[in-house]
């Protein structure tokens, strides 16, 4: 592999790592209001760094929430334009007592860098930034035109960037997008993600009496919203994991026989997955489908929280006036967020028990997507990954959702190359999140070689 930019990256890797650690120390938790200033600080740091390395027109773009970061370099006449995407916001670190080292004090341990955002997504964002620095630092120019667009609300639905992309397509004109917010299927196995599940996130509120009531005086006569919520939730899925919402599965586009055969050839150990990643006594889900099918190509319904009522120490015998449940659905190609939510809302209202009023609210939504693999940018990615990792690339789907990928397709008409360098056991969204140091280094080199290949 002969590349001045790769040589630059290797020579400057210790500094790159120190700079990533500084970014990880910023607690840019997008969902918590007390960290609003930290989110802006992270955006400002990234904007300043993009300017320092030679990108142009770097600026913050204000939204109703946390700002976007934009920069570009558009001097490669006749070459394609890539829109580089990532996010600087992170999940809350709770529960803090399960971290082996402080979540916002990045710590090297066993060949990994531990800290909130190390993988999702600051480590991968910084792989982009340092690849661009290496190309500009070594060559004084980029091999193609580049726009960078980073957001600070991916972990809370990404509404700001979604509105911006929908309203400013001319300002984001590009031929393809590069997204590093995914993972390798296994260590040292170069991977491109070509499919994502979509998602709708909802709140289900059930109201009973006009005020909280004493359970001794009113129990047995007054409706209990928590019981009603439990009854509704119990009717969303059967014991075999099949969703009971009428029409929920009607529009699914199943994976092709060729894709299913490719998945079967992947180095996947179901028992290892159960023990090391899930940590449960058994796996659950729809009968007749493999674990990869259930997590990549089948829709789901999940419950995330039931806040309300009395949860303090001791006892308080109260029937609460209302109860809330947070419910999401993962959607697969063929399904739409609008129809899935309408089916869910109608079904919940139909099965609600007597004596309560039900309100179903849509909090956020993102469409599923499939990326065609027969385009020159995917081919360039496979060449670059093979050169850096020494192995053929595997194509996978992800059970997760990256709503912006659908927005890029719908509003900008461009495909996305989802080239991520995390690992399945990186504990994203959980305590002890990590990023493999080797993947940080090779991720930078992979992006350098990909941009060189894509620029011809």
C-alpha positions as CSV (number, residue, x, y, z in Angstrom):
1,X,0.0,0.0,0.0
2,X,1.7,3.1,-1.2
3,X,0.1,6.3,0.1
4,X,1.8,9.5,1.4
5,X,-1.4,10.1,3.4
6,X,-1.3,6.7,5.0
7,X,2.4,7.4,6.0
8,X,1.3,10.7,7.5
9,X,-1.4,9.0,9.5
10,X,1.0,6.4,10.9
11,X,3.5,9.0,11.9
12,X,0.9,11.2,13.6
13,X,-1.1,8.4,15.2
14,X,-0.1,9.2,18.8
15,X,-1.2,12.8,18.4
16,X,-4.5,11.7,16.8
17,X,-5.2,9.4,19.7
18,X,-4.5,12.2,22.2
19,X,-6.9,14.5,20.3
20,X,-9.6,11.9,20.3
21,X,-9.2,11.5,24.1
22,X,-9.7,15.3,24.5
23,X,-12.9,15.1,22.5
24,X,-14.2,12.2,24.6
25,X,-13.7,14.2,27.8
26,X,-16.5,16.5,26.6
27,X,-19.8,15.1,28.1
28,X,-21.9,15.9,25.0
29,X,-25.0,14.0,26.2
30,X,-27.7,15.3,23.9
31,X,-30.8,14.1,25.8
32,X,-29.9,15.9,29.1
33,X,-30.6,19.6,29.2
34,X,-27.8,20.2,31.7
35,X,-25.3,19.1,28.9
36,X,-26.5,21.6,26.3
37,X,-23.4,23.7,26.7
38,X,-21.2,20.6,26.5
39,X,-22.8,19.7,23.2
40,X,-22.1,23.1,21.8
41,X,-18.5,22.9,23.0
42,X,-18.0,19.6,21.2
43,X,-19.4,21.1,18.0
44,X,-17.1,24.1,18.4
45,X,-14.1,21.9,18.9
46,X,-14.9,19.9,15.8
47,X,-15.5,23.0,13.7
48,X,-12.2,24.5,14.8
49,X,-10.4,21.3,14.1
50,X,-11.8,21.1,10.6
51,X,-10.6,24.6,9.9
52,X,-7.2,23.8,11.4
53,X,-6.6,20.8,9.1
54,X,-7.4,22.8,5.9
55,X,-11.2,22.3,5.4
56,X,-13.0,25.5,4.3
57,X,-16.2,27.3,5.3
58,X,-16.4,25.6,8.6
59,X,-19.4,26.8,10.6
60,X,-22.0,25.8,13.1
61,X,-25.6,25.6,11.8
62,X,-28.2,26.4,14.4
63,X,-31.2,24.1,14.8
64,X,-34.0,23.9,17.4
65,X,-31.7,21.7,19.4
66,X,-28.0,21.2,19.2
67,X,-26.0,22.7,16.3
68,X,-24.8,21.0,13.2
69,X,-21.2,21.3,12.1
70,X,-20.5,21.9,8.4
71,X,-17.2,22.3,6.4
72,X,-16.2,21.6,2.8
73,X,-13.3,21.4,0.3
74,X,-14.5,21.7,-3.3
75,X,-11.5,22.1,-5.5
76,X,-11.3,18.7,-7.2
77,X,-12.6,19.7,-10.6
78,X,-14.3,16.8,-12.4
79,X,-14.2,14.5,-9.4
80,X,-17.2,13.2,-7.4
81,X,-18.3,14.8,-4.1
82,X,-18.7,12.9,-0.9
83,X,-20.9,14.0,2.0
84,X,-19.2,12.8,5.2
85,X,-21.6,12.2,8.1
86,X,-21.2,11.5,11.8
87,X,-22.5,12.6,15.2
88,X,-20.8,14.1,18.2
89,X,-23.5,13.5,20.7
90,X,-23.5,10.6,23.1
91,X,-25.8,8.5,25.3
92,X,-26.0,9.1,29.0
93,X,-23.4,7.1,30.9
94,X,-25.8,5.6,33.5
95,X,-25.5,3.3,35.4
96,X,-22.3,4.9,36.6
97,X,-21.4,2.2,39.2
98,X,-20.9,-0.3,36.4
99,X,-18.1,1.6,34.7
100,X,-14.6,0.3,35.5
101,X,-13.1,3.7,34.7
102,X,-14.9,7.1,34.5
103,X,-17.0,7.4,31.4
104,X,-15.7,10.8,30.4
105,X,-12.0,10.1,31.3
106,X,-10.9,7.9,28.3
107,X,-8.7,5.0,29.5
108,X,-6.6,2.6,27.6
109,X,-7.0,-1.0,28.7
110,X,-6.3,-4.3,26.9
111,X,-5.8,-2.8,23.5
112,X,-9.1,-0.8,23.8
113,X,-10.0,2.8,24.5
114,X,-12.8,3.0,27.1
115,X,-15.1,6.0,27.4
116,X,-18.6,7.2,26.4
117,X,-18.6,7.9,22.7
118,X,-15.4,6.0,22.1
119,X,-17.1,4.0,19.4
120,X,-20.5,5.7,19.0
121,X,-19.6,7.9,17.4
122,X,-16.8,10.2,18.3
123,X,-14.0,7.6,17.6
124,X,-15.5,7.0,14.1
125,X,-16.1,10.7,13.4
126,X,-12.5,11.4,14.4
127,X,-11.4,8.7,11.9
128,X,-12.9,10.8,9.2
129,X,-11.4,14.0,10.4
130,X,-7.9,12.5,10.8
131,X,-8.2,10.8,7.3
132,X,-8.9,14.3,5.8
133,X,-6.0,15.8,7.8
134,X,-3.7,13.1,6.5
135,X,-4.7,13.6,2.9
136,X,-4.4,17.4,3.1
137,X,-1.3,17.3,5.2
138,X,0.5,14.9,2.9
139,X,-0.7,16.1,-0.5
140,X,-2.0,19.7,0.1
141,X,-5.3,18.7,-1.5
142,X,-8.0,16.0,-1.5
143,X,-8.6,13.4,-4.2
144,X,-12.2,14.4,-4.5
145,X,-14.6,17.0,-3.3
146,X,-15.7,16.7,0.3
147,X,-18.6,18.1,2.4
148,X,-18.7,17.3,6.1
149,X,-21.9,17.4,8.1
150,X,-21.9,16.4,11.7
151,X,-24.9,16.5,14.1
152,X,-25.5,16.6,17.8
153,X,-28.9,14.9,18.1
154,X,-28.5,11.4,16.6
155,X,-29.1,9.8,20.0
156,X,-32.4,11.7,20.4
157,X,-33.9,11.3,16.9
158,X,-31.9,13.6,14.7
159,X,-34.8,16.0,14.0
160,X,-32.6,19.0,13.4
161,X,-30.4,17.4,10.7
162,X,-33.4,15.8,9.1
163,X,-35.1,19.2,8.6
164,X,-31.9,20.7,7.4
165,X,-31.3,18.0,4.8
166,X,-34.9,18.2,3.6
167,X,-34.7,22.0,3.2
168,X,-31.2,22.5,1.8
169,X,-30.5,19.9,-0.9
170,X,-28.7,22.4,-3.1
171,X,-26.2,23.2,-0.3
172,X,-25.5,19.5,0.2
173,X,-25.1,18.5,-3.4
174,X,-23.0,15.3,-3.5
175,X,-22.7,12.0,-5.4
176,X,-22.6,9.7,-2.3
177,X,-22.4,9.8,1.5
178,X,-19.9,8.2,3.8
179,X,-21.2,7.1,7.1
180,X,-19.1,5.5,9.8
181,X,-21.6,4.7,12.6
182,X,-21.7,0.9,12.1
183,X,-19.4,-2.0,13.0
184,X,-17.3,-4.8,11.6
185,X,-19.1,-8.2,11.8
186,X,-16.1,-9.7,13.6
187,X,-12.6,-8.5,14.5
188,X,-10.4,-8.0,11.5
189,X,-13.2,-8.7,9.1
190,X,-13.8,-5.7,6.7
191,X,-17.5,-5.0,6.6
192,X,-19.9,-2.8,4.7
193,X,-23.4,-2.4,6.1
194,X,-26.0,-2.3,3.2
195,X,-29.3,-2.4,5.1
196,X,-30.8,-0.7,8.2
197,X,-34.0,-1.2,10.1
198,X,-36.1,1.8,10.5
199,X,-37.7,2.8,13.8
200,X,-40.7,4.6,15.3
201,X,-40.5,5.6,18.9
202,X,-43.7,6.3,20.7
203,X,-45.2,7.1,24.1
204,X,-48.4,5.4,25.2
205,X,-50.3,7.3,28.0
206,X,-53.2,5.8,29.8
207,X,-55.3,8.0,32.1
208,X,-57.9,6.7,34.6
209,X,-59.3,8.7,37.5
210,X,-59.0,12.5,37.7
211,X,-56.4,12.3,40.5
212,X,-54.3,9.7,42.4
213,X,-56.5,7.6,44.7
214,X,-56.1,5.6,47.9
215,X,-56.0,1.9,46.9
216,X,-57.8,0.8,50.1
217,X,-60.7,3.1,49.6
218,X,-61.0,2.9,45.8
219,X,-59.2,-0.3,44.8
220,X,-61.5,-2.7,43.0
221,X,-63.7,0.1,41.7
222,X,-61.3,2.7,40.2
223,X,-59.4,1.9,37.0
224,X,-55.6,1.4,37.5
225,X,-53.7,2.9,34.5
226,X,-50.7,0.7,35.3
227,X,-52.8,-2.5,35.0
228,X,-54.2,-1.1,31.8
229,X,-50.8,-0.4,30.4
230,X,-49.7,-4.0,31.3
231,X,-52.8,-5.4,29.6
232,X,-52.1,-3.4,26.4
233,X,-48.4,-4.3,26.3
234,X,-49.1,-8.0,26.8
235,X,-51.3,-8.0,23.7
236,X,-48.6,-6.5,21.4
237,X,-46.7,-9.7,21.0
238,X,-47.4,-13.4,21.6
239,X,-45.2,-15.8,23.5
240,X,-43.3,-16.7,20.3
241,X,-42.3,-13.1,19.6
242,X,-44.9,-12.6,16.8
243,X,-46.3,-9.1,16.7
244,X,-50.1,-9.1,17.0
245,X,-50.8,-5.8,15.4
246,X,-53.1,-6.6,12.4
247,X,-51.4,-5.9,9.1
248,X,-48.0,-5.3,10.7
249,X,-46.1,-7.8,8.5
250,X,-48.1,-7.2,5.2
251,X,-45.5,-5.1,3.3
252,X,-42.2,-6.7,4.3
253,X,-39.7,-7.3,1.5
254,X,-37.8,-10.5,2.6
255,X,-34.1,-10.9,1.9
256,X,-33.2,-12.7,-1.3
257,X,-32.0,-16.3,-1.3
258,X,-28.5,-15.1,-2.2
259,X,-28.4,-12.7,0.7
260,X,-29.6,-15.4,3.1
261,X,-26.9,-17.7,1.8
262,X,-24.3,-15.0,2.3
263,X,-25.4,-14.5,5.9
264,X,-25.2,-18.3,6.6
265,X,-21.5,-18.2,5.5
266,X,-20.6,-15.5,8.1
267,X,-18.5,-16.5,11.1
268,X,-21.4,-16.4,13.6
269,X,-21.6,-18.5,16.7
270,X,-25.1,-18.3,18.2
271,X,-24.1,-19.6,21.6
272,X,-21.2,-17.2,21.8
273,X,-23.6,-14.4,20.9
274,X,-26.0,-15.5,23.6
275,X,-23.3,-15.7,26.3
276,X,-20.9,-12.9,25.4
277,X,-23.2,-10.2,23.9
278,X,-26.7,-10.9,25.2
279,X,-25.9,-12.6,28.5
280,X,-29.2,-14.3,28.9
281,X,-30.2,-17.9,29.6
282,X,-31.8,-18.3,26.2
283,X,-32.5,-16.3,23.0
284,X,-36.0,-15.5,22.0
285,X,-37.8,-14.5,18.9
286,X,-39.9,-15.7,16.0
287,X,-39.6,-19.4,15.2
288,X,-38.2,-20.4,11.8
289,X,-35.8,-17.5,11.6
290,X,-32.1,-17.4,12.4
291,X,-30.7,-14.8,14.9
292,X,-29.3,-12.7,12.0
293,X,-32.7,-12.8,10.2
294,X,-34.5,-11.8,13.4
295,X,-32.2,-8.9,14.1
296,X,-31.6,-7.7,10.5
297,X,-34.7,-8.5,8.5
298,X,-37.6,-8.9,10.8
299,X,-39.6,-6.1,12.5
300,X,-39.9,-5.9,16.3
301,X,-41.9,-4.2,19.1
302,X,-40.0,-3.4,22.3
303,X,-40.9,-1.6,25.6
304,X,-38.2,0.7,27.1
305,X,-39.7,2.2,30.2
306,X,-42.9,2.6,32.2
307,X,-42.4,5.8,34.2
308,X,-44.9,7.1,36.8
309,X,-46.6,6.1,40.0
310,X,-44.7,5.6,43.3
311,X,-41.1,4.2,43.1
312,X,-39.5,5.6,46.2
313,X,-38.4,3.8,49.3
314,X,-41.1,2.3,51.5
315,X,-44.7,2.0,50.6
316,X,-47.4,4.3,49.3
317,X,-50.7,2.7,48.5
318,X,-51.8,4.9,45.7
319,X,-53.6,4.2,42.4
320,X,-52.0,6.6,40.0
321,X,-54.1,8.8,37.8
322,X,-52.0,8.0,34.7
323,X,-49.3,5.7,33.5
324,X,-46.9,6.0,30.5
325,X,-45.0,3.4,28.5
326,X,-42.3,4.1,26.0
327,X,-42.6,1.7,23.1
328,X,-40.6,1.4,19.8
329,X,-40.9,-0.6,16.7
330,X,-38.0,-1.5,14.4
331,X,-39.1,-1.7,10.8
332,X,-37.7,-3.5,7.8
333,X,-37.6,-2.7,4.0
334,X,-41.1,-2.5,2.6
335,X,-42.6,-1.0,5.7
336,X,-43.2,2.7,6.2
337,X,-43.2,4.7,9.4
338,X,-46.5,6.3,8.6
339,X,-48.4,3.1,8.1
340,X,-46.7,1.2,11.0
341,X,-47.6,3.9,13.4
342,X,-51.2,4.1,12.2
343,X,-51.7,0.4,12.5
344,X,-50.2,0.4,16.0
345,X,-52.2,3.4,17.2
346,X,-55.5,2.0,15.9
347,X,-54.8,-1.4,17.5
348,X,-53.9,0.1,20.9
349,X,-57.0,2.2,21.0
350,X,-59.1,-0.9,20.1
351,X,-57.6,-3.2,22.8
352,X,-57.5,-0.6,25.6
353,X,-59.5,-1.8,28.6
354,X,-62.7,-0.1,29.8
355,X,-62.4,2.8,32.2
356,X,-59.3,4.4,30.8
357,X,-58.5,7.0,28.1
358,X,-55.5,6.2,25.8
359,X,-53.2,8.6,23.9
360,X,-50.5,7.3,21.5
361,X,-47.8,9.8,20.6
362,X,-45.1,9.6,18.0
363,X,-41.8,10.8,19.3
364,X,-39.5,10.1,16.4
365,X,-39.3,8.1,13.2
366,X,-36.8,6.9,10.6
367,X,-37.4,4.8,7.5
368,X,-35.6,1.4,6.8
369,X,-33.3,1.3,3.9
370,X,-31.4,-1.0,1.6
371,X,-28.3,0.2,-0.3
372,X,-27.6,-1.2,-3.8
373,X,-24.1,-2.7,-3.9
374,X,-23.7,-2.4,-7.6
375,X,-22.4,1.2,-7.6
376,X,-18.8,2.5,-8.0
377,X,-18.5,3.8,-4.5
378,X,-19.2,0.4,-2.9
379,X,-16.7,-1.1,-5.3
380,X,-14.1,1.5,-4.3
381,X,-14.8,0.7,-0.6
382,X,-14.3,-3.0,-1.1
383,X,-11.0,-2.4,-2.8
384,X,-9.8,-0.1,-0.1
385,X,-10.8,-2.4,2.7
386,X,-9.1,-5.4,1.1
387,X,-5.9,-3.4,0.7
388,X,-5.9,-2.3,4.4
389,X,-7.3,-5.4,6.1
390,X,-6.0,-8.1,3.7
391,X,-9.4,-9.8,3.5
392,X,-12.5,-9.7,1.3
393,X,-15.3,-7.5,2.5
394,X,-18.6,-9.0,3.8
395,X,-21.9,-7.3,3.3
396,X,-24.3,-7.3,6.2
397,X,-27.4,-5.5,7.5
398,X,-27.8,-3.9,10.9
399,X,-30.6,-4.2,13.3
400,X,-30.1,-0.6,14.3
401,X,-31.4,2.6,12.7
402,X,-29.5,5.6,11.2
403,X,-32.4,7.8,10.1
404,X,-30.2,10.2,8.2
405,X,-29.3,7.5,5.6
406,X,-32.9,7.4,4.5
407,X,-32.9,11.2,4.4
408,X,-29.9,11.3,2.2
409,X,-31.6,8.9,-0.2
410,X,-35.0,10.6,-0.1
411,X,-34.0,14.3,-0.2
412,X,-30.5,14.2,-1.9
413,X,-30.9,11.2,-4.1
414,X,-27.5,9.7,-3.1
415,X,-26.5,6.3,-1.8
416,X,-24.6,5.9,1.4
417,X,-21.4,3.8,2.0
418,X,-21.7,2.6,5.6
419,X,-18.2,1.8,6.5
420,X,-17.9,1.4,10.2
421,X,-15.1,0.1,12.4
422,X,-16.8,-0.7,15.7
423,X,-17.1,-4.2,17.1
424,X,-20.3,-6.0,18.3
425,X,-19.0,-6.1,21.9
426,X,-18.1,-2.4,22.1
427,X,-20.9,-1.8,24.6
428,X,-22.4,1.2,22.8
429,X,-25.2,2.7,24.9
430,X,-24.0,0.7,27.8
431,X,-21.4,1.0,30.6
432,X,-17.7,0.4,29.6
433,X,-18.1,1.5,26.0
434,X,-14.9,0.9,24.1
435,X,-13.2,1.3,20.7
436,X,-10.4,-1.0,19.7
437,X,-7.2,1.0,19.2
438,X,-6.3,-1.1,16.2
439,X,-9.6,-0.2,14.6
440,X,-9.1,3.5,15.2
441,X,-5.8,3.3,13.4
442,X,-6.9,1.1,10.5
443,X,-10.2,2.9,10.2
444,X,-8.2,6.1,9.4
445,X,-6.2,4.2,6.8
446,X,-9.3,2.6,5.3
447,X,-11.0,6.0,4.9
448,X,-7.8,7.5,3.3
449,X,-7.6,4.7,0.8
450,X,-11.3,4.7,0.1
451,X,-11.3,8.4,-0.7
452,X,-8.3,8.0,-2.9
453,X,-10.0,5.1,-4.7
454,X,-13.3,7.0,-5.0
455,X,-11.5,10.0,-6.4
456,X,-9.9,7.8,-9.1
